[in-house]
Amino acid sequence: MQREARDSKTLSIGEFAAATQLTPKALRLYDEQGLLRPAKTTVSGYRVYAVEQVGAGRLIRALRDMNLSLAQIAQVLEGDPLQSEMLLREFLIEAEQRYARERRAYQAALGLLRHSRPSPGVSIEEHSMAAQVVLVHGFSADQTNFIPRYLAELQESRRRLNLCQQRFDAWSACLLLEPLSQDESRLELVVPLMDADRNLPLTTRTIPARRYAAIRLHSTEPAALAAAVDALFDRFDRQGAFAIDTPMVRVDESEDRRYQVWWAFESR
């Protein structure tokens, strides 16, 4: 069978794969996704690449080695050089933060395998809170966007309360209806109301008077939050108490914004 002629400045998919160290399977995927289309496709359906495309292929390979998603790679390829460099820096910072979280998770897992209890590194306080009427609003978030989503929902809820001329307290809280994970988790925003109007066109309920154990967070990263919840549960277990409902992250904005994990409990 006679092979189709091509000039010396083009490469077959196999040759291009060798030059870029990208597999033919990956090259077909990048073609389908529009990341790296061949210079042309022959009448027989073979992909042919230009020599000038080798640099782009090697760039994609480097970006894949950074564990970037195809969507992130597309962002880098579509931007101008300055924008792409800024994006790369942002992705690198995210990767370094992810690595730091994974290292902390590794240390926690190692401790659990050795049957040692995690230490929060901070003291646990006790608080009593009187019964209070609160605005409640459900939303969802994952580990990475929890705090920004929480604060956005809080701002919107306060805006609606201001429109209703309803006064509210300076602190707020977020009930962890489901443990935070890499997937979307169900959460519930809680905003305490002052002189609550029972006719508000918003969802409210009364939180009964309870005792709480609390840990101040020095970081809002998922590992720090999980360690605080673990420490509170372990304290209840040691003291013969039991936890009520679910833990909550409480924000106090009376001074510098501070985060705490609160969990209601009762003695056995």
Legacy VTK file of the C-alpha trace (Angstrom):
# vtk DataFile Version 3.0
C-alpha trace
ASCII
DATASET POLYDATA
POINTS 268 float
0.000 0.000 0.000
1.375 3.398 -0.953
1.801 5.813 1.967
0.392 9.315 1.731
3.089 11.869 1.026
3.934 14.494 3.597
6.625 17.138 3.749
9.688 17.033 5.980
8.316 19.663 8.367
5.438 17.500 9.565
5.381 14.592 11.988
3.126 11.573 12.274
1.357 11.097 15.593
3.970 8.492 16.571
6.857 10.805 15.731
5.191 13.715 17.487
4.601 11.501 20.547
8.307 10.630 20.604
9.324 14.285 20.268
7.015 15.489 23.051
6.921 12.373 25.264
3.123 12.457 25.127
1.377 9.193 24.342
-0.689 8.881 21.161
-3.708 8.226 23.400
-3.104 11.519 25.228
-2.630 13.369 21.928
-5.983 12.091 20.667
-7.601 13.314 23.885
-5.965 16.754 23.599
-7.220 16.958 20.020
-10.778 16.117 21.111
-10.563 18.682 23.941
-9.192 21.365 21.635
-5.935 21.733 23.599
-3.596 20.622 20.836
-5.097 20.006 17.434
-2.935 18.458 14.683
-1.830 20.654 11.822
-4.005 18.556 9.558
-5.760 15.216 9.284
-5.165 13.131 6.179
-7.966 11.700 4.039
-7.275 8.382 5.760
-7.892 9.958 9.163
-4.259 10.121 10.335
-3.224 13.079 12.481
-0.228 15.024 11.217
1.583 17.609 13.360
3.855 20.490 12.424
7.379 20.611 13.810
6.502 24.046 15.221
3.921 22.369 17.505
6.534 20.391 19.427
7.062 23.268 21.887
3.330 23.434 22.651
3.262 19.677 23.178
6.178 19.822 25.597
4.494 22.685 27.474
1.341 20.593 27.882
3.469 17.686 29.112
5.080 19.950 31.753
1.680 21.263 32.830
0.357 17.710 33.149
3.411 16.871 35.281
2.201 19.660 37.594
-1.025 17.640 37.984
-3.054 20.442 36.437
-6.488 19.572 35.118
-7.295 19.911 31.422
-9.368 23.005 32.238
-6.400 24.602 34.025
-4.088 23.728 31.132
-6.533 25.396 28.747
-6.404 28.556 30.902
-2.611 28.660 30.633
-2.600 28.034 26.890
-5.275 30.631 26.158
-3.737 33.490 28.147
-1.073 35.906 27.015
2.463 35.182 28.339
2.116 37.464 31.380
-1.304 36.095 32.346
-0.082 32.536 31.898
2.925 33.149 34.141
0.668 34.584 36.844
-1.621 31.561 36.555
1.345 29.214 36.900
2.405 30.987 40.106
-1.120 30.643 41.492
-1.200 26.938 40.625
2.203 26.463 42.259
1.034 28.148 45.472
-2.056 25.922 45.498
0.127 22.847 44.980
2.438 23.852 47.841
-0.539 24.419 50.131
-1.993 21.071 49.103
1.336 19.383 49.814
1.470 20.986 53.269
-2.071 19.747 54.003
-1.127 16.264 52.833
1.937 16.269 55.099
-0.203 17.238 58.092
-2.747 14.579 57.163
0.086 12.049 56.940
1.281 12.939 60.443
-2.277 12.646 61.773
-2.752 9.272 60.065
0.582 8.052 61.437
-0.490 9.050 64.933
-3.813 7.264 64.573
-2.082 4.116 63.298
0.072 4.219 66.412
-3.074 4.604 68.538
-2.153 8.047 69.792
-4.777 10.716 70.249
-4.322 13.967 68.374
-3.545 17.018 70.435
-5.066 20.323 69.343
-2.125 22.250 70.763
-4.549 24.764 72.302
-6.744 24.803 75.370
-10.376 23.756 75.343
-12.793 26.269 76.841
-16.311 25.789 78.148
-19.173 28.191 77.448
-22.829 28.354 78.341
-25.255 29.858 75.854
-28.837 30.846 76.670
-31.697 29.859 74.413
-31.667 32.029 71.310
-33.712 32.612 68.175
-31.550 32.322 65.088
-31.861 32.716 61.346
-30.936 29.459 59.610
-29.951 29.043 55.990
-28.727 25.854 54.339
-25.920 25.804 51.791
-23.125 23.510 50.639
-19.348 23.747 50.323
-16.266 21.565 50.168
-12.974 21.708 52.061
-11.352 24.212 49.750
-14.137 26.791 49.448
-15.758 26.415 52.884
-14.705 29.725 54.470
-15.264 31.929 51.359
-18.677 30.315 50.752
-19.615 30.656 54.419
-18.698 34.345 54.522
-20.541 35.002 51.249
-23.694 33.336 52.604
-23.319 35.304 55.842
-23.047 38.613 53.986
-26.146 37.839 51.922
-28.159 36.768 54.988
-27.223 39.945 56.845
-28.207 41.999 53.815
-31.664 40.388 53.853
-31.995 40.948 57.601
-31.125 44.626 57.142
-33.821 44.901 54.475
-36.279 43.454 57.005
-34.970 45.893 59.644
-34.119 42.947 61.866
-31.216 43.404 64.270
-28.694 40.581 64.654
-25.766 39.754 66.908
-22.107 40.207 65.935
-21.238 36.514 65.852
-22.422 33.809 63.500
-21.914 30.078 63.182
-21.979 27.294 60.634
-23.323 23.873 61.601
-21.407 21.016 60.002
-24.425 18.879 59.091
-21.998 16.662 57.186
-18.223 16.398 57.671
-16.314 18.623 55.281
-14.707 16.650 52.464
-13.454 17.088 48.917
-17.069 16.793 47.773
-19.879 19.234 48.520
-21.112 18.868 52.121
-24.395 20.044 53.630
-23.944 23.004 55.990
-26.229 25.395 57.819
-25.579 29.054 58.500
-26.784 30.339 61.888
-27.207 34.068 62.620
-28.462 34.999 66.141
-31.281 37.543 66.146
-31.932 40.326 68.653
-35.561 40.999 69.578
-36.512 38.517 66.894
-39.571 39.277 64.807
-41.521 36.033 64.487
-43.111 37.300 61.269
-39.831 37.465 59.382
-40.120 36.093 55.814
-37.035 33.997 56.603
-36.449 30.630 58.257
-35.792 30.858 61.994
-35.691 28.471 64.931
-34.809 28.480 68.611
-31.568 26.915 69.814
-32.086 25.685 73.390
-29.791 26.656 76.252
-26.727 24.431 76.186
-23.173 23.981 77.372
-20.433 24.005 74.763
-16.792 23.006 74.562
-14.757 25.189 72.218
-11.340 25.325 70.602
-9.924 28.445 68.983
-8.615 27.852 65.471
-5.244 29.317 64.514
-5.867 28.130 60.961
-9.049 27.483 58.989
-7.459 24.743 56.906
-9.394 21.431 56.811
-6.738 19.551 58.797
-6.878 22.094 61.641
-10.669 21.979 61.725
-10.724 18.171 61.740
-8.111 18.057 64.517
-10.223 20.427 66.637
-13.356 18.293 66.174
-11.358 15.144 67.067
-9.991 16.808 70.204
-13.473 17.884 71.370
-14.901 14.400 70.854
-11.958 12.838 72.721
-12.516 15.239 75.616
-16.171 14.250 75.879
-15.136 10.589 75.870
-12.531 11.079 78.611
-14.924 13.043 80.825
-17.898 10.737 80.389
-19.925 13.338 78.475
-21.688 12.938 75.155
-21.907 15.286 72.200
-25.222 16.849 71.125
-26.042 17.353 67.458
-23.122 18.365 65.238
-20.081 20.628 65.743
-20.173 24.160 64.432
-17.618 26.704 63.317
-18.322 29.989 65.028
-17.098 33.371 63.805
-16.641 36.239 66.232
-16.291 39.600 64.473
-16.391 41.825 67.538
-12.586 42.249 67.265
-10.284 40.716 64.697
-12.191 37.949 62.975
-11.695 34.793 65.022
-12.819 31.243 64.330
-13.678 28.605 66.898
-15.108 25.106 66.789
-18.001 24.715 69.239
-19.755 21.485 70.155
-22.683 21.189 72.580
-22.454 18.440 75.200
-24.164 16.966 78.217
-22.732 15.025 81.140
-23.763 11.405 81.408
LINES 1 269
268 0 1 2 3 4 5 6 7 8 9 10 11 12 13 14 15 16 17 18 19 20 21 22 23 24 25 26 27 28 29 30 31 32 33 34 35 36 37 38 39 40 41 42 43 44 45 46 47 48 49 50 51 52 53 54 55 56 57 58 59 60 61 62 63 64 65 66 67 68 69 70 71 72 73 74 75 76 77 78 79 80 81 82 83 84 85 86 87 88 89 90 91 92 93 94 95 96 97 98 99 100 101 102 103 104 105 106 107 108 109 110 111 112 113 114 115 116 117 118 119 120 121 122 123 124 125 126 127 128 129 130 131 132 133 134 135 136 137 138 139 140 141 142 143 144 145 146 147 148 149 150 151 152 153 154 155 156 157 158 159 160 161 162 163 164 165 166 167 168 169 170 171 172 173 174 175 176 177 178 179 180 181 182 183 184 185 186 187 188 189 190 191 192 193 194 195 196 197 198 199 200 201 202 203 204 205 206 207 208 209 210 211 212 213 214 215 216 217 218 219 220 221 222 223 224 225 226 227 228 229 230 231 232 233 234 235 236 237 238 239 240 241 242 243 244 245 246 247 248 249 250 251 252 253 254 255 256 257 258 259 260 261 262 263 264 265 266 267
